[in-house]
Amino acid sequence: MPRFVVLEHDSPRGLHWDLMFQHGEALSTWAVTQPPDEDGPLAAERLFHHRLAYLDYEGPVPGGRGTVKGWDQGTYELRSRSDDVWTVVLAGRRLVGEATLRRLPDEETAWEFSFHPIV
């Protein structure tokens, strides 16, 4: 199963959480401004792909972009994926349930993230 990681990223642009999903030879990545287990949809920003090394990395980010530390990690099952919507089932330490990333209409990098825990 492919892996995912959530990194708490203290960066010059402010504290945020990077959601990273192993997809081929890279990590498809989004940033949210609150921990991803918060209620309700969270605004998410689509970022450039990251290297697979971030699946197991904590420490300084090159180029003066702050530091990251692990917030959650695990595996995921891809339920569906299109250019506008990703639906995954997460099996992490904190996040266990279904998550959806949905691109906002007429936006390139603006998405929303919703998480529904399995109780």
N, CA, C and O atoms as CSV, one atom per row, in Angstrom:
chain,resi,resn,atom,element,x,y,z
A,1,MET,N,N,0.842,-1.197,0.000
A,1,MET,CA,C,0.000,0.000,0.000
A,1,MET,C,C,0.876,1.246,0.000
A,1,MET,O,O,1.940,1.262,0.620
A,2,PRO,N,N,0.436,2.278,-0.687
A,2,PRO,CA,C,1.207,3.524,-0.664
A,2,PRO,C,C,1.138,4.170,0.715
A,2,PRO,O,O,0.205,3.946,1.487
A,3,ARG,N,N,2.140,4.964,0.993
A,3,ARG,CA,C,2.249,5.631,2.295
A,3,ARG,C,C,1.818,7.094,2.202
A,3,ARG,O,O,1.803,7.701,1.131
A,4,PHE,N,N,1.468,7.632,3.376
A,4,PHE,CA,C,1.238,9.066,3.490
A,4,PHE,C,C,1.953,9.564,4.736
A,4,PHE,O,O,2.278,8.788,5.634
A,5,VAL,N,N,2.191,10.859,4.775
A,5,VAL,CA,C,2.762,11.494,5.955
A,5,VAL,C,C,2.134,12.878,6.085
A,5,VAL,O,O,1.814,13.530,5.090
A,6,VAL,N,N,1.964,13.313,7.337
A,6,VAL,CA,C,1.551,14.677,7.634
A,6,VAL,C,C,2.682,15.284,8.453
A,6,VAL,O,O,3.027,14.781,9.522
A,7,LEU,N,N,3.254,16.367,7.942
A,7,LEU,CA,C,4.348,17.046,8.624
A,7,LEU,C,C,3.885,18.391,9.140
A,7,LEU,O,O,3.279,19.172,8.406
A,8,GLU,N,N,4.172,18.661,10.408
A,8,GLU,CA,C,3.951,19.999,10.951
A,8,GLU,C,C,5.128,20.845,10.478
A,8,GLU,O,O,6.283,20.545,10.782
A,9,HIS,N,N,4.829,21.896,9.738
A,9,HIS,CA,C,5.861,22.691,9.064
A,9,HIS,C,C,5.860,24.105,9.622
A,9,HIS,O,O,4.962,24.898,9.342
A,10,ASP,N,N,6.878,24.406,10.414
A,10,ASP,CA,C,7.069,25.755,10.955
A,10,ASP,C,C,7.960,26.492,9.958
A,10,ASP,O,O,9.176,26.303,9.926
A,11,SER,N,N,7.326,27.331,9.152
A,11,SER,CA,C,8.060,27.976,8.059
A,11,SER,C,C,7.967,29.488,8.177
A,11,SER,O,O,7.166,30.005,8.956
A,12,PRO,N,N,8.788,30.204,7.401
A,12,PRO,CA,C,8.707,31.672,7.414
A,12,PRO,C,C,7.319,32.193,7.036
A,12,PRO,O,O,6.947,33.294,7.441
A,13,ARG,N,N,6.554,31.428,6.274
A,13,ARG,CA,C,5.203,31.883,5.899
A,13,ARG,C,C,4.168,31.546,6.962
A,13,ARG,O,O,3.002,31.918,6.830
A,14,GLY,N,N,4.579,30.847,8.012
A,14,GLY,CA,C,3.689,30.513,9.121
A,14,GLY,C,C,3.541,29.018,9.319
A,14,GLY,O,O,3.876,28.221,8.443
A,15,LEU,N,N,3.036,28.656,10.476
A,15,LEU,CA,C,2.841,27.252,10.806
A,15,LEU,C,C,1.712,26.668,9.959
A,15,LEU,O,O,0.635,27.253,9.840
A,16,HIS,N,N,1.985,25.495,9.372
A,16,HIS,CA,C,0.966,24.784,8.612
A,16,HIS,C,C,1.309,23.297,8.627
A,16,HIS,O,O,2.361,22.901,9.130
A,17,TRP,N,N,0.428,22.491,8.081
A,17,TRP,CA,C,0.626,21.042,8.027
A,17,TRP,C,C,0.665,20.617,6.571
A,17,TRP,O,O,-0.222,20.963,5.791
A,18,ASP,N,N,1.701,19.864,6.204
A,18,ASP,CA,C,1.850,19.364,4.839
A,18,ASP,C,C,1.287,17.946,4.769
A,18,ASP,O,O,1.750,17.051,5.476
A,19,LEU,N,N,0.290,17.750,3.913
A,19,LEU,CA,C,-0.286,16.435,3.654
A,19,LEU,C,C,0.411,15.880,2.424
A,19,LEU,O,O,0.344,16.483,1.353
A,20,MET,N,N,1.081,14.738,2.560
A,20,MET,CA,C,1.882,14.200,1.461
A,20,MET,C,C,1.479,12.755,1.197
A,20,MET,O,O,1.473,11.925,2.107
A,21,PHE,N,N,1.143,12.463,-0.056
A,21,PHE,CA,C,0.690,11.140,-0.458
A,21,PHE,C,C,1.645,10.564,-1.484
A,21,PHE,O,O,1.880,11.170,-2.529
A,22,GLN,N,N,2.195,9.397,-1.191
A,22,GLN,CA,C,3.072,8.718,-2.131
A,22,GLN,C,C,2.282,8.401,-3.393
A,22,GLN,O,O,1.240,7.747,-3.352
A,23,HIS,N,N,2.804,8.880,-4.507
A,23,HIS,CA,C,2.146,8.657,-5.791
A,23,HIS,C,C,3.251,8.499,-6.825
A,23,HIS,O,O,3.828,9.480,-7.294
A,24,GLY,N,N,3.534,7.254,-7.171
A,24,GLY,CA,C,4.652,7.005,-8.071
A,24,GLY,C,C,5.962,7.314,-7.375
A,24,GLY,O,O,6.197,6.862,-6.254
A,25,GLU,N,N,6.810,8.075,-8.031
A,25,GLU,CA,C,8.141,8.389,-7.501
A,25,GLU,C,C,8.206,9.735,-6.792
A,25,GLU,O,O,9.288,10.293,-6.612
A,26,ALA,N,N,7.049,10.260,-6.389
A,26,ALA,CA,C,7.019,11.556,-5.711
A,26,ALA,C,C,5.872,11.575,-4.702
A,26,ALA,O,O,5.084,10.634,-4.612
A,27,LEU,N,N,5.800,12.663,-3.953
A,27,LEU,CA,C,4.720,12.864,-2.989
A,27,LEU,C,C,3.813,13.983,-3.482
A,27,LEU,O,O,4.252,15.125,-3.620
A,28,SER,N,N,2.561,13.662,-3.745
A,28,SER,CA,C,1.571,14.692,-4.064
A,28,SER,C,C,1.276,15.411,-2.752
A,28,SER,O,O,0.990,14.770,-1.741
A,29,THR,N,N,1.346,16.747,-2.767
A,29,THR,CA,C,1.385,17.509,-1.515
A,29,THR,C,C,0.395,18.666,-1.507
A,29,THR,O,O,0.221,19.380,-2.494
A,30,TRP,N,N,-0.255,18.823,-0.332
A,30,TRP,CA,C,-1.126,19.954,-0.044
A,30,TRP,C,C,-0.741,20.505,1.322
A,30,TRP,O,O,-0.213,19.772,2.158
A,31,ALA,N,N,-0.999,21.787,1.558
A,31,ALA,CA,C,-0.771,22.411,2.858
A,31,ALA,C,C,-2.113,22.882,3.420
A,31,ALA,O,O,-2.936,23.447,2.701
A,32,VAL,N,N,-2.319,22.640,4.723
A,32,VAL,CA,C,-3.499,23.151,5.424
A,32,VAL,C,C,-3.015,23.964,6.624
A,32,VAL,O,O,-1.944,23.694,7.168
A,33,THR,N,N,-3.803,24.959,7.036
A,33,THR,CA,C,-3.363,25.873,8.088
A,33,THR,C,C,-3.752,25.422,9.493
A,33,THR,O,O,-3.417,26.087,10.474
A,34,GLN,N,N,-4.452,24.302,9.594
A,34,GLN,CA,C,-4.839,23.745,10.893
A,34,GLN,C,C,-4.537,22.254,10.873
A,34,GLN,O,O,-4.405,21.666,9.800
A,35,PRO,N,N,-4.425,21.633,12.052
A,35,PRO,CA,C,-4.231,20.178,12.042
A,35,PRO,C,C,-5.355,19.503,11.258
A,35,PRO,O,O,-6.516,19.889,11.395
A,36,PRO,N,N,-5.033,18.513,10.447
A,36,PRO,CA,C,-6.028,17.921,9.544
A,36,PRO,C,C,-7.077,17.044,10.212
A,36,PRO,O,O,-7.891,16.432,9.520
A,37,ASP,N,N,-7.079,16.969,11.535
A,37,ASP,CA,C,-8.151,16.237,12.215
A,37,ASP,C,C,-9.223,17.184,12.748
A,37,ASP,O,O,-10.123,16.757,13.472
A,38,GLU,N,N,-9.134,18.474,12.393
A,38,GLU,CA,C,-10.126,19.466,12.817
A,38,GLU,C,C,-11.457,19.217,12.119
A,38,GLU,O,O,-11.495,18.667,11.018
A,39,ASP,N,N,-12.546,19.622,12.764
A,39,ASP,CA,C,-13.876,19.485,12.170
A,39,ASP,C,C,-14.034,20.410,10.969
A,39,ASP,O,O,-13.417,21.471,10.879
A,40,GLY,N,N,-14.878,19.967,10.064
A,40,GLY,CA,C,-15.240,20.795,8.919
A,40,GLY,C,C,-14.178,20.792,7.840
A,40,GLY,O,O,-13.047,20.369,8.078
A,41,PRO,N,N,-14.532,21.258,6.667
A,41,PRO,CA,C,-13.533,21.341,5.608
A,41,PRO,C,C,-12.488,22.401,5.937
A,41,PRO,O,O,-12.804,23.451,6.498
A,42,LEU,N,N,-11.252,22.114,5.584
A,42,LEU,CA,C,-10.143,23.041,5.773
A,42,LEU,C,C,-9.661,23.520,4.411
A,42,LEU,O,O,-9.615,22.753,3.449
A,43,ALA,N,N,-9.307,24.782,4.342
A,43,ALA,CA,C,-8.697,25.298,3.118
A,43,ALA,C,C,-7.365,24.599,2.918
A,43,ALA,O,O,-6.584,24.462,3.859
A,44,ALA,N,N,-7.107,24.161,1.705
A,44,ALA,CA,C,-5.861,23.471,1.370
A,44,ALA,C,C,-5.249,24.115,0.136
A,44,ALA,O,O,-5.956,24.538,-0.778
A,45,GLU,N,N,-3.941,24.182,0.125
A,45,GLU,CA,C,-3.221,24.731,-1.020
A,45,GLU,C,C,-2.411,23.614,-1.669
A,45,GLU,O,O,-1.619,22.943,-1.006
A,46,ARG,N,N,-2.610,23.424,-2.944
A,46,ARG,CA,C,-1.845,22.417,-3.685
A,46,ARG,C,C,-0.417,22.933,-3.853
A,46,ARG,O,O,-0.205,24.052,-4.321
A,47,LEU,N,N,0.557,22.115,-3.469
A,47,LEU,CA,C,1.967,22.476,-3.582
A,47,LEU,C,C,2.632,21.617,-4.651
A,47,LEU,O,O,2.029,20.680,-5.174
A,48,PHE,N,N,3.870,21.945,-4.966
A,48,PHE,CA,C,4.643,21.139,-5.906
A,48,PHE,C,C,4.903,19.765,-5.284
A,48,PHE,O,O,4.828,19.607,-4.066
A,49,HIS,N,N,5.204,18.788,-6.111
A,49,HIS,CA,C,5.528,17.446,-5.614
A,49,HIS,C,C,6.809,17.501,-4.781
A,49,HIS,O,O,7.721,18.279,-5.061
A,50,HIS,N,N,6.851,16.662,-3.763
A,50,HIS,CA,C,8.029,16.556,-2.908
A,50,HIS,C,C,8.700,15.201,-3.105
A,50,HIS,O,O,8.104,14.262,-3.633
A,51,ARG,N,N,9.949,15.126,-2.671
A,51,ARG,CA,C,10.712,13.877,-2.762
A,51,ARG,C,C,10.195,12.854,-1.753
A,51,ARG,O,O,9.695,13.219,-0.689
A,52,LEU,N,N,10.320,11.577,-2.094
A,52,LEU,CA,C,9.887,10.497,-1.206
A,52,LEU,C,C,10.627,10.513,0.128
A,52,LEU,O,O,10.130,9.958,1.108
A,53,ALA,N,N,11.788,11.130,0.186
A,53,ALA,CA,C,12.560,11.195,1.430
A,53,ALA,C,C,11.755,11.829,2.563
A,53,ALA,O,O,12.013,11.538,3.731
A,54,TYR,N,N,10.785,12.690,2.242
A,54,TYR,CA,C,9.996,13.344,3.281
A,54,TYR,C,C,9.050,12.378,4.007
A,54,TYR,O,O,8.479,12.738,5.037
A,55,LEU,N,N,8.879,11.171,3.490
A,55,LEU,CA,C,8.072,10.185,4.208
A,55,LEU,C,C,8.658,9.865,5.573
A,55,LEU,O,O,7.920,9.508,6.492
A,56,ASP,N,N,9.971,9.986,5.721
A,56,ASP,CA,C,10.655,9.628,6.962
A,56,ASP,C,C,11.532,10.756,7.504
A,56,ASP,O,O,12.423,10.504,8.315
A,57,TYR,N,N,11.299,11.973,7.077
A,57,TYR,CA,C,12.211,13.066,7.422
A,57,TYR,C,C,11.621,13.986,8.486
A,57,TYR,O,O,10.432,14.302,8.469
A,58,GLU,N,N,12.476,14.406,9.407
A,58,GLU,CA,C,12.191,15.491,10.339
A,58,GLU,C,C,13.455,16.341,10.411
A,58,GLU,O,O,14.565,15.811,10.422
A,59,GLY,N,N,13.283,17.663,10.462
A,59,GLY,CA,C,14.447,18.532,10.570
A,59,GLY,C,C,14.302,19.766,9.710
A,59,GLY,O,O,13.203,20.106,9.271
A,60,PRO,N,N,15.426,20.440,9.469
A,60,PRO,CA,C,15.385,21.677,8.683
A,60,PRO,C,C,15.065,21.397,7.217
A,60,PRO,O,O,15.459,20.376,6.653
A,61,VAL,N,N,14.338,22.339,6.625
A,61,VAL,CA,C,13.998,22.254,5.206
A,61,VAL,C,C,15.004,23.126,4.452
A,61,VAL,O,O,15.217,24.279,4.828
A,62,PRO,N,N,15.626,22.594,3.396
A,62,PRO,CA,C,16.626,23.373,2.660
A,62,PRO,C,C,16.093,24.712,2.172
A,62,PRO,O,O,14.893,24.883,1.959
A,63,GLY,N,N,17.003,25.649,2.002
A,63,GLY,CA,C,16.642,26.955,1.465
A,63,GLY,C,C,16.015,27.883,2.489
A,63,GLY,O,O,15.340,28.842,2.117
A,64,GLY,N,N,16.224,27.618,3.770
A,64,GLY,CA,C,15.677,28.496,4.806
A,64,GLY,C,C,14.166,28.448,4.898
A,64,GLY,O,O,13.536,29.440,5.265
A,65,ARG,N,N,13.570,27.302,4.567
A,65,ARG,CA,C,12.110,27.187,4.568
A,65,ARG,C,C,11.572,26.579,5.861
A,65,ARG,O,O,10.502,25.970,5.860
A,66,GLY,N,N,12.309,26.740,6.968
A,66,GLY,CA,C,11.808,26.307,8.262
A,66,GLY,C,C,12.195,24.887,8.611
A,66,GLY,O,O,13.180,24.349,8.106
A,67,THR,N,N,11.390,24.282,9.499
A,67,THR,CA,C,11.638,22.911,9.941
A,67,THR,C,C,10.332,22.126,9.902
A,67,THR,O,O,9.243,22.693,9.987
A,68,VAL,N,N,10.470,20.805,9.772
A,68,VAL,CA,C,9.306,19.925,9.779
A,68,VAL,C,C,9.489,18.846,10.850
A,68,VAL,O,O,10.600,18.408,11.145
A,69,LYS,N,N,8.349,18.438,11.418
A,69,LYS,CA,C,8.370,17.285,12.317
A,69,LYS,C,C,7.123,16.460,12.042
A,69,LYS,O,O,6.081,16.987,11.651
A,70,GLY,N,N,7.251,15.162,12.252
A,70,GLY,CA,C,6.160,14.249,11.964
A,70,GLY,C,C,4.957,14.489,12.852
A,70,GLY,O,O,5.090,14.612,14.070
A,71,TRP,N,N,3.787,14.555,12.248
A,71,TRP,CA,C,2.524,14.697,12.973
A,71,TRP,C,C,1.714,13.411,12.856
A,71,TRP,O,O,1.041,13.010,13.806
A,72,ASP,N,N,1.777,12.767,11.698
A,72,ASP,CA,C,1.118,11.474,11.479
A,72,ASP,C,C,1.761,10.802,10.275
A,72,ASP,O,O,2.380,11.453,9.434
A,73,GLN,N,N,1.601,9.496,10.213
A,73,GLN,CA,C,2.054,8.737,9.049
A,73,GLN,C,C,1.326,7.414,9.027
A,73,GLN,O,O,0.799,6.959,10.042
A,74,GLY,N,N,1.302,6.803,7.860
A,74,GLY,CA,C,0.654,5.504,7.714
A,74,GLY,C,C,0.530,5.144,6.252
A,74,GLY,O,O,1.324,5.576,5.417
A,75,THR,N,N,-0.475,4.348,5.958
A,75,THR,CA,C,-0.747,3.942,4.581
A,75,THR,C,C,-2.113,4.485,4.176
A,75,THR,O,O,-2.914,4.900,5.013
A,76,TYR,N,N,-2.351,4.470,2.879
A,76,TYR,CA,C,-3.653,4.913,2.391
A,76,TYR,C,C,-4.077,4.067,1.214
A,76,TYR,O,O,-3.261,3.490,0.495
A,77,GLU,N,N,-5.394,4.016,1.044
A,77,GLU,CA,C,-5.987,3.359,-0.116
A,77,GLU,C,C,-6.662,4.439,-0.948
A,77,GLU,O,O,-7.484,5.203,-0.443
A,78,LEU,N,N,-6.311,4.496,-2.214
A,78,LEU,CA,C,-6.913,5.473,-3.120
A,78,LEU,C,C,-8.267,4.949,-3.575
A,78,LEU,O,O,-8.345,3.921,-4.248
A,79,ARG,N,N,-9.339,5.658,-3.206
A,79,ARG,CA,C,-10.687,5.262,-3.624
A,79,ARG,C,C,-11.015,5.813,-5.002
A,79,ARG,O,O,-11.565,5.110,-5.849
A,80,SER,N,N,-10.669,7.086,-5.220
A,80,SER,CA,C,-10.886,7.691,-6.539
A,80,SER,C,C,-9.957,8.889,-6.674
A,80,SER,O,O,-9.556,9.513,-5.692
A,81,ARG,N,N,-9.629,9.186,-7.933
A,81,ARG,CA,C,-8.741,10.316,-8.189
A,81,ARG,C,C,-9.047,10.886,-9.555
A,81,ARG,O,O,-9.154,10.161,-10.544
A,82,SER,N,N,-9.187,12.201,-9.591
A,82,SER,CA,C,-9.322,12.927,-10.847
A,82,SER,C,C,-8.491,14.192,-10.718
A,82,SER,O,O,-7.811,14.388,-9.711
A,83,ASP,N,N,-8.540,15.049,-11.724
A,83,ASP,CA,C,-7.812,16.312,-11.639
A,83,ASP,C,C,-8.367,17.212,-10.540
A,83,ASP,O,O,-7.671,18.105,-10.056
A,84,ASP,N,N,-9.619,16.981,-10.144
A,84,ASP,CA,C,-10.299,17.876,-9.211
A,84,ASP,C,C,-10.616,17.262,-7.849
A,84,ASP,O,O,-10.898,18.005,-6.909
A,85,VAL,N,N,-10.579,15.945,-7.707
A,85,VAL,CA,C,-10.978,15.303,-6.443
A,85,VAL,C,C,-10.111,14.072,-6.197
A,85,VAL,O,O,-9.913,13.240,-7.082
A,86,TRP,N,N,-9.605,13.981,-4.976
A,86,TRP,CA,C,-8.945,12.762,-4.484
A,86,TRP,C,C,-9.750,12.281,-3.287
A,86,TRP,O,O,-10.067,13.071,-2.398
A,87,THR,N,N,-10.084,11.002,-3.252
A,87,THR,CA,C,-10.725,10.387,-2.085
A,87,THR,C,C,-9.852,9.218,-1.658
A,87,THR,O,O,-9.553,8.328,-2.454
A,88,VAL,N,N,-9.444,9.230,-0.384
A,88,VAL,CA,C,-8.542,8.209,0.140
A,88,VAL,C,C,-9.048,7.714,1.487
A,88,VAL,O,O,-9.749,8.430,2.202
A,89,VAL,N,N,-8.686,6.487,1.823
A,89,VAL,CA,C,-8.930,5.942,3.157
A,89,VAL,C,C,-7.572,5.884,3.846
A,89,VAL,O,O,-6.648,5.224,3.373
A,90,LEU,N,N,-7.468,6.587,4.974
A,90,LEU,CA,C,-6.208,6.699,5.697
A,90,LEU,C,C,-6.147,5.704,6.842
A,90,LEU,O,O,-7.123,5.508,7.566
A,91,ALA,N,N,-4.995,5.081,6.995
A,91,ALA,CA,C,-4.730,4.192,8.132
A,91,ALA,C,C,-3.446,4.688,8.785
A,91,ALA,O,O,-2.366,4.137,8.570
A,92,GLY,N,N,-3.588,5.747,9.591
A,92,GLY,CA,C,-2.438,6.340,10.257
A,92,GLY,C,C,-2.510,6.138,11.757
A,92,GLY,O,O,-3.381,5.426,12.256
A,93,ARG,N,N,-1.596,6.764,12.470
A,93,ARG,CA,C,-1.621,6.728,13.932
A,93,ARG,C,C,-2.736,7.619,14.468
A,93,ARG,O,O,-3.418,7.253,15.425
A,94,ARG,N,N,-2.922,8.784,13.859
A,94,ARG,CA,C,-3.969,9.728,14.276
A,94,ARG,C,C,-5.164,9.723,13.338
A,94,ARG,O,O,-6.314,9.720,13.777
A,95,LEU,N,N,-4.884,9.722,12.056
A,95,LEU,CA,C,-5.940,9.811,11.045
A,95,LEU,C,C,-6.321,8.407,10.574
A,95,LEU,O,O,-5.565,7.743,9.866
A,96,VAL,N,N,-7.500,7.982,10.982
A,96,VAL,CA,C,-8.048,6.701,10.547
A,96,VAL,C,C,-9.449,6.998,10.039
A,96,VAL,O,O,-10.355,7.268,10.827
A,97,GLY,N,N,-9.626,6.949,8.735
A,97,GLY,CA,C,-10.916,7.284,8.152
A,97,GLY,C,C,-10.772,7.714,6.710
A,97,GLY,O,O,-9.738,7.497,6.078
A,98,GLU,N,N,-11.831,8.332,6.198
A,98,GLU,CA,C,-11.853,8.751,4.797
A,98,GLU,C,C,-11.566,10.242,4.688
A,98,GLU,O,O,-12.095,11.049,5.452
A,99,ALA,N,N,-10.726,10.591,3.732
A,99,ALA,CA,C,-10.379,11.988,3.482
A,99,ALA,C,C,-10.660,12.315,2.024
A,99,ALA,O,O,-10.491,11.482,1.133
A,100,THR,N,N,-11.093,13.545,1.808
A,100,THR,CA,C,-11.351,14.025,0.455
A,100,THR,C,C,-10.631,15.352,0.255
A,100,THR,O,O,-10.719,16.250,1.092
A,101,LEU,N,N,-9.930,15.466,-0.843
A,101,LEU,CA,C,-9.349,16.721,-1.295
A,101,LEU,C,C,-10.094,17.120,-2.559
A,101,LEU,O,O,-10.155,16.353,-3.520
A,102,ARG,N,N,-10.663,18.325,-2.555
A,102,ARG,CA,C,-11.483,18.783,-3.676
A,102,ARG,C,C,-10.991,20.156,-4.125
A,102,ARG,O,O,-10.908,21.096,-3.335
A,103,ARG,N,N,-10.665,20.246,-5.419
A,103,ARG,CA,C,-10.217,21.529,-5.975
A,103,ARG,C,C,-11.402,22.466,-6.086
A,103,ARG,O,O,-12.485,22.063,-6.510
A,104,LEU,N,N,-11.196,23.719,-5.705
A,104,LEU,CA,C,-12.259,24.709,-5.806
A,104,LEU,C,C,-12.437,25.116,-7.268
A,104,LEU,O,O,-11.466,25.161,-8.024
A,105,PRO,N,N,-13.671,25.410,-7.666
A,105,PRO,CA,C,-13.924,25.758,-9.072
A,105,PRO,C,C,-13.071,26.939,-9.535
A,105,PRO,O,O,-12.895,27.924,-8.818
A,106,ASP,N,N,-12.561,26.809,-10.728
A,106,ASP,CA,C,-11.799,27.875,-11.384
A,106,ASP,C,C,-10.554,28.302,-10.614
A,106,ASP,O,O,-10.107,29.441,-10.745
A,107,GLU,N,N,-9.993,27.405,-9.815
A,107,GLU,CA,C,-8.777,27.695,-9.057
A,107,GLU,C,C,-7.716,26.665,-9.411
A,107,GLU,O,O,-8.033,25.498,-9.637
A,108,GLU,N,N,-6.481,27.081,-9.460
A,108,GLU,CA,C,-5.390,26.157,-9.765
A,108,GLU,C,C,-4.861,25.475,-8.512
A,108,GLU,O,O,-4.685,24.257,-8.501
A,109,THR,N,N,-4.604,26.246,-7.452
A,109,THR,CA,C,-3.973,25.679,-6.262
A,109,THR,C,C,-4.886,25.657,-5.039
A,109,THR,O,O,-4.494,25.123,-4.002
A,110,ALA,N,N,-6.092,26.221,-5.129
A,110,ALA,CA,C,-6.994,26.273,-3.973
A,110,ALA,C,C,-7.877,25.024,-3.926
A,110,ALA,O,O,-8.636,24.744,-4.854
A,111,TRP,N,N,-7.758,24.290,-2.835
A,111,TRP,CA,C,-8.506,23.063,-2.613
A,111,TRP,C,C,-9.155,23.131,-1.249
A,111,TRP,O,O,-8.935,24.081,-0.498
A,112,GLU,N,N,-9.960,22.117,-0.922
A,112,GLU,CA,C,-10.445,21.973,0.441
A,112,GLU,C,C,-10.254,20.528,0.858
A,112,GLU,O,O,-10.398,19.607,0.054
A,113,PHE,N,N,-9.928,20.344,2.134
A,113,PHE,CA,C,-9.665,19.022,2.701
A,113,PHE,C,C,-10.731,18.708,3.741
A,113,PHE,O,O,-10.993,19.518,4.629
A,114,SER,N,N,-11.343,17.536,3.633
A,114,SER,CA,C,-12.318,17.079,4.620
A,114,SER,C,C,-11.900,15.701,5.117
A,114,SER,O,O,-11.449,14.858,4.342
A,115,PHE,N,N,-12.055,15.485,6.418
A,115,PHE,CA,C,-11.696,14.202,7.004
A,115,PHE,C,C,-12.888,13.677,7.816
A,115,PHE,O,O,-13.500,14.413,8.590
A,116,HIS,N,N,-13.198,12.408,7.624
A,116,HIS,CA,C,-14.282,11.758,8.339
A,116,HIS,C,C,-13.733,10.514,9.037
A,116,HIS,O,O,-13.474,9.499,8.390
A,117,PRO,N,N,-13.555,10.596,10.370
A,117,PRO,CA,C,-12.952,9.460,11.079
A,117,PRO,C,C,-13.865,8.234,11.073
A,117,PRO,O,O,-15.090,8.343,11.018
A,118,ILE,N,N,-13.227,7.068,11.133
A,118,ILE,CA,C,-13.948,5.826,11.329
A,118,ILE,C,C,-14.067,5.629,12.833
A,118,ILE,O,O,-13.064,5.562,13.543
A,119,VAL,N,N,-15.285,5.538,13.302
A,119,VAL,CA,C,-15.506,5.427,14.745
A,119,VAL,C,C,-15.791,4.000,15.115
A,119,VAL,O,O,-16.006,3.697,16.289
